[in-house]
Amino acid sequence: MSRATPAEHVAQNAFTVHARGRGFSEITDKVAELVAASGVHTGMANVFTAHTSCSLLISENADPAVRADLERWFARAVPDGDPLFQHDAEGPDDMPAHVRSILTGVSLTIPVHGGKLLLGTWQGIYLWEHRKDPHQRKVTVTVFGH
């Protein structure tokens, strides 16, 4: 015997992040606002950026030293101007930005319950700009569920 389930609902919105250059922009509140407005009580939120020189991540949001440590680690692991890289059409931070983006990812999927993101107490959502110069980055949030 099949059981009736509530109709699935999908909502999609986008916003722009004005990244001031290499570093982190917290976007937790904006994503949470879009989730709350979606009408989805239980489901998933997909957060995506269609760029190859920035990434999205969930990180600790209480101590900014965590993000500074990440930045320093990546500077050592994937340094600007590394002679290994051929692709430098937009400068010495071009290919390192692509590598950093690939290693950290351009999308996140976060559970939604009670119309809210199910993030841990110390978790925040960040857009991580990997280029030195300022950029405007589009972030799309798709929320689906019941």
Sequence and secondary structure as in RCSB ss.txt:
>XXXX:A:sequence
MSRATPAEHVAQNAFTVHARGRGFSEITDKVAELVAASGVHTGMANVFTAHTSCSLLISENADPAVRADLERWFA
RAVPDGDPLFQHDAEGPDDMPAHVRSILTGVSLTIPVHGGKLLLGTWQGIYLWEHRKDPHQRKVTVTVFGH
>XXXX:A:secstr
        EEEEEEEEEEE SSEEEE HHHHHHHHHHHT SEEEEEEEE  SSEEEEEEESS HHHHHHHHHHHH
HHS TT TT    TT TTHHHHHHHHHHH SEEEEEEETTEE   TTEEEEEEE SSS EEEEEEEEEEE 
